[in-house]
Amino acid sequence: MLQKVKEILSAYVPGEVENITEKTDLRGDLGLTSLELVDMAVAIEEEFNVTIPELTIVTGKTVGDILALIEQK
């Protein structure tokens, strides 16, 4: 699942995504904006057939938080 999330993130993060871990901060480390987070959430919803509330996605801090959301659904 982490690898697929990295693939989705690659559309928003310039450069290599191989160094991304569950502890990677979406805003601090990757510099994602709120709009990019919402776009990413849509891509994740489509890929994993889940629904992620917008408020939840913009308050998530790390890649691990995103993985936890996917696993909960």
Order of alpha helices (4+ residues) and beta strands (2+ residues): alpha-alpha-alpha-alpha
